[in-house]
Amino acid sequence: MSTVRALCIVGAFLASQAVASGMTTTVSTVTELINALALAQTNREDDVINVVEGTYYLESTLTYQTSTNENKALTLQCPGG
């Protein structure tokens, strides 16, 4: 199980790795981030989540746990940061 603890501050870079293809989502709120992580857990694609620059206040720890059949990459990044 991977746990994602994210606080994206202006210009901060969360994580990055090369992803050839898959779903790319841009989020600008905590709710959008939670929804994007939930979709990434089950869509069987490599996923890139672009987090718009800003400060995000989390009320709880974000978790990302995939099934054993989901062996795809997840990239969280703050483009331009």
N, C-alpha and C positions, 0 to 999 in steps of 0.2 A: 504494500500500500504506500502510495506517495502522498505526502501532505504538502499542499501548497499554502504557504503563508505569504500573502502578498500585501505590500503597502507600496503603491506606486507613487512616488513623489516626482514632481516635474523634473524631467530629464533623466529619471532613473531607468535603468535597463534591468528587467527582471531575469529573463533567460532567453537563450537563443540556440538554435541548431538548424541546419539546412533541412528543409522539407521539400521534396520534389513535387508533390501534388497533394490535393486534399481540400479540406474546407478551411477557408479563411474568414474570420469574424472580427469585426471591430466593436469594442465595447467602451462605454463612457460612464457607466454606473456600476455599482456593486451588484445590483440585481442582474444586469446584463452579463456580467462576469460569471456569476453563479449559474445562469442559464447556459452560457457558452460552455462552461466546464461540464455541465450535466449532459449536453448534447455530445461533446467530445468523448465522453466515457463510452458511448454506445454506437457511434456512427460508423465504426470500422474504417475510418479514414485517418490519414495524417492530418493534424489540425494545427492551425496558427491562430492565436488569439492576440490581436493588436489592442493594447490597452492605451486609450487616449491619455496624453499627459495630464496629470492632475494629482490630487491627493484623494485617496480612497480610504474611508474609515470603515473597518470591518468590525461587526459585532460578534463574530465568531470565526473560528479557523475554517478556511476553505479546504475541502478535501477533494482529491481526485483519485478514484479507485476504479480500475477497469476490470472487466471479466477476464478470464484466462484466454478468451478468444480475441480480445482487443489488444493486439500487439503492434500498435502504431505510435508514431511520434506526436508529442504535444509540445508546442513552442508558445511561450508567453513572452511578448515583447512590447516595448514602448517605442514605436517608430519615431524617429526624429529626436529621441532622447539621448 
